[in-house]
Amino acid sequence: MSEESGSLNTTAAVGEKINAISDGSQIISAGRAISALVSEYVQESYCYRWLTKEPDPDVIVIDLRETYAFGPFITLLDQLVPHIEDAWQHSRVGAAAERVFKRLVEDVFAPLSETRGYELAAAMLAPPEPPERRNATVDDSESTEDELS
């Protein structure tokens, strides 16, 4: 027990020395000040407040197809889009755009997807696993271990 308390005291002493050194650093102080300003700016931004606000329980859903302002426009788009799509598929411009896109995918995006940067970006942008799955996975592994015993 005396060794454990001694090692904790040593760790605490090292931590205090590091804090003392970093507290006197102008670079670290400037970094902390900039970080605080950026944090305050982000938290006061409209986007941050919009993303973090609680949902309103009295939300009313309006079907824009039934409104006078947007209904006719949406109806017009519903009528025109199939004709535009058909014309695009049979046009030379559409065929050329398809070839360019296919070549771009083969020559640029496919090799790019094999780089470490792409893998890192994909890992960072992947959504977290829902809590239900994490709990179910842990529960399943525990029940399997219990059955094997």
Steps between C-alpha positions, in 0.01 A plus 500: 500500500782737574632454145162590350464817702860593419440454128187712518693774675771481232239521224332796668836675541584450131155630404551810715840565338349469151217739597753746644702492178198529273341780706803721434504433126380790287427268209276277710332805655436644154368164381264479796377856440440432130327172586272678747410769243431245226292291740297803604453607138383154393264460796342838429454426130157444354593159354626367834190618682276358228675162508499473880155635587233269633235398248174687520217262593243720327647467151247534222571327171373681191466321168632755253308333217179629661615863528417772249858627490688176434231255388487610133880513477535147641227373266684657206826335607323165534378536141831622352759280674415175314525680163828668594639170624402325176654778290821485708536126458465525121716810450863518395575731792362241744706223340815715509440596863452133589831407331683783677356398834589134444858591408526734798389220731744249348803729474461728801256378764584127491877551558426772755278263700800274562708768676550528873352848501176367356489220756564747782231738372252212463574383854460852641176567314341163572202540732532350846333170571157550659488432875245219451748304287785552744289372788365210294852404391628504857196304622537242223868442573427462871217253440723298264770482764245389761372225269853373433581473873 
